[in-house]
Amino acid sequence: MRSITYTSLYAAAILMMILAGSQTTMAVTCQVTQLAPCASAISSSSPPSSQCCAKIKEQKPCLCQYMKNPSLKAYVSSPNAKKVANACGVPIPKC
């Protein structure tokens, strides 16, 4: 009976290690269109939606790339964009 318990515990421990190891981190795809849910909050003084905040947090690694793009810089660096980012708890990076 004791060997069955140890075998069950051993099998459970291995299963947990396999499941923990199978979680992979997905790389962020930098596409400014992902920030579309934030357009109304950036263009007006309305508060950002939860979807907007989720997208800003997801796209955070891409913000410097967007700020260095001459076509996007004015949009991403605007005072309203900074307000939206701050409201979502995402600091504007120094690039």
N, C-alpha and C positions, 0 to 999 in steps of 0.2 A: 504494500500500500504506500509505503514511504517513497519508493522509487517512482511511482506514478505521480506523486505530488511534485517531486523534483523535476521529473520530465516535463510536466505541465508548466511549471514555472520557467524552466529553461526555454521551452517552445514559445511561451508568451514573451519572454525577454527578447528572443531573436526576432519575433514578429514585430515588436515595438521598434527595435533597431532598424529593421527593414523599412517600416513605414516612415520613421523619422528621416532616414536617408533618402527616401524617394521624393521628399519635398524639394522641388527645385525652385530657384529664384529666377523669375522671368526678367529678361532685360527690357528696359524701357525703350520703346520706339518713339523717337522724337518727331512728332508731327504736330505742328501748331494747330491744326484743325481739331486736335483733341481738346483744346481749350475753348471750343465753341460754346459750351454751356456757361462760360463766363462772359460772353460778349455783352449781354444786357447789363450785367453788373458793372462792367468796365465802362460801357458807354453812357451809363446813367449813374445815379447815386443809390440805386437799389442794392440791398444786401446780397451777397453771393449765396447761391443755393448750395445744398449739401453736395449735389453732383458737381458743381463748379469747384468746390473745395477739394473734393476727391480727385478731380482731374489735375488741379494745380499741384497737389501733393504727389501725384503720379508723375507729372511732367517736371518736377523740381530739378532733376539732373540735367534737363534740357534748357533751362532758363538762360544760362550763359550763351548757349548756342543761338537762341532766339535773339538775345540782346546784341549779339555781334552781327546779326544779319541786318543790313541797312533797310530792308523792306519791312522788317518786323520790330525794329528797335523802338520806334515811336509808340507803337501799340503796347509792347511789353513793358516799356519803361515809363509809361504815362503815370501821372499822379493817381488816377483812378485804379489803374492796374496794381499799383503799390498798395492802395487801400484795400483792394480785394484780397491780395496776397496776405496782408497783415490780418485781415478779418478771418482768413482761413488758417492762420498760424504758420504761414510759410514765409520765412525771411527772404528778402530779395538778395541774391548773392552778389558779392563784389567780384566782377569779372575782369 
